[in-house]
């Protein structure tokens, strides 16, 4: 991962999608059973990255819980991400940001560095779960596409492999979380969503990134074997795919669907651009977002050192910036918000 | 912190001191009450750094516990260190090393990035604690000494300030741990120890480091204001100081002293040197150890970037290596091992 706060500074999209989920998370925090005062309350944040986007939802949930249990009941907040995540930035964010929940002396933050496709907690351990813009990342890449760093956009058997992996991982993610939740526990999930027709809202931006990587290959900046390893192992789902595990009432995955919504997100950068006509400013935001979200996964395919990886990300960002400046476009992102309860 | 596994690779001294504590830790694991099978067992590793030196003691404790409770009772292992610790290396070590306990599917590792002079867990949460070569680090520096990066070696009022801080922090460390332990819980601590006369076993090595830093200042490699900020905030204690909080039976800190030992450690590098006469090899070990243990704290005083900090550490290591090559010396380290029980 690139780390050093890059994700914290370039994840406004993820934050605005998660903002829509706040009332849902608030309601979840208000509904979990808390009778047994002898034990701490456990909140899990699945796929926390560097933590910035977790502070507001978690602080909100803690305020709701404090109203219910008073100031002295211990609350354990556990942030999870992959082992290579920048946990130093995560802890700096938790301990240093003014909007952090760490001011509450009876809140105990910690972190887990393990894939959420494995068991992260003992069974029946978690009271309340939050996962925002994380479960679209697959447990493994079904393989790189020859002409696209986004394998899910490929055709034929590879497209099928992404579809299968996307379905299997979604069910696995939900099943693991169900095991970790206590009886009556709740889980709120935000995910980027395609529309019903399966259109990706930022197709032009993905094209720009793809063209930039192709250019780096043509210019010899990256080697063929490095390009062949480059693959963004994400699988954004349609609403039907997102809801599929709950078609049987969620019995298969062990989670009941309390509510779901699929919302279009306002493209604030585009609105700003329509006002000021500043294409380079729009392009800088798009490129910064892309770099922070996907740069580390692409750069991990390089055989060079940190400096080579940073240089790659610099070039990627510059190439996207140039292309978006030439062809600015609106991006109407969609967010899926699910509220789930343990059976 | 320098991170990237530097501590993992250069902390043989700490590992050999901790090795003497293994039977003590084994006994502690065997004696904690585990009747309530409905809850996970919690093991805390206070001051874990990059984790390598924790694997053997924690794996041992887990084997003892598994014999007592069987394979399926969940065990939560929580590694703590400062927020700036290299948690990425820590998680890579836990998940990747063959001698790790992570092969046990019912062990759940996590980490806390917060000073152990604060509360890290809810009250009565921890069953078994381990802390190796950590509690000699002070909560804050009582101030830099003008001519020595090791302030505890100063004289006059500053020496007194180190003494006071060393006493206050030791009591604070113990008090916080007592609060976190469950009734009947145990804590095993390894600490570097001075002899009764207060002599530091590696005085010549500290002198070599000090002279190297002085040389960097004279050569303009570091600025005066950077040198003035450089201060290793450690306070190694005499046996009497280590045992002082238990003079009243430990009532003041809330921990009963089950056993204590103060042992001399064999200087393996010196024995090897006496066999092969290879002074540069001895010097490389000493310098690598010093850099991994104290380099990050010194480099944090620099105003430059990561590259400047790495350059500083390179020069520090080279200077120590040169000086030790010129004047090889035996280092008879001592280790204090305490076994403590919650009152």
Interface residues (C-beta under 8 A of the other chain):
Chain A: X39 X40 X74 X76 X78 X83 X84 X85 X86 X87 X88 X90 X91 X92 X94 X95 X96 X105 X106 X108 X109 X110 X111 X112 X113 X114 X119 X120 X121 X122 X123 X125
Chain B: X39 X40 X74 X76 X78 X83 X84 X85 X86 X87 X88 X90 X91 X92 X94 X95 X105 X106 X108 X109 X110 X111 X112 X113 X114 X119 X120 X121 X122 X123 X125
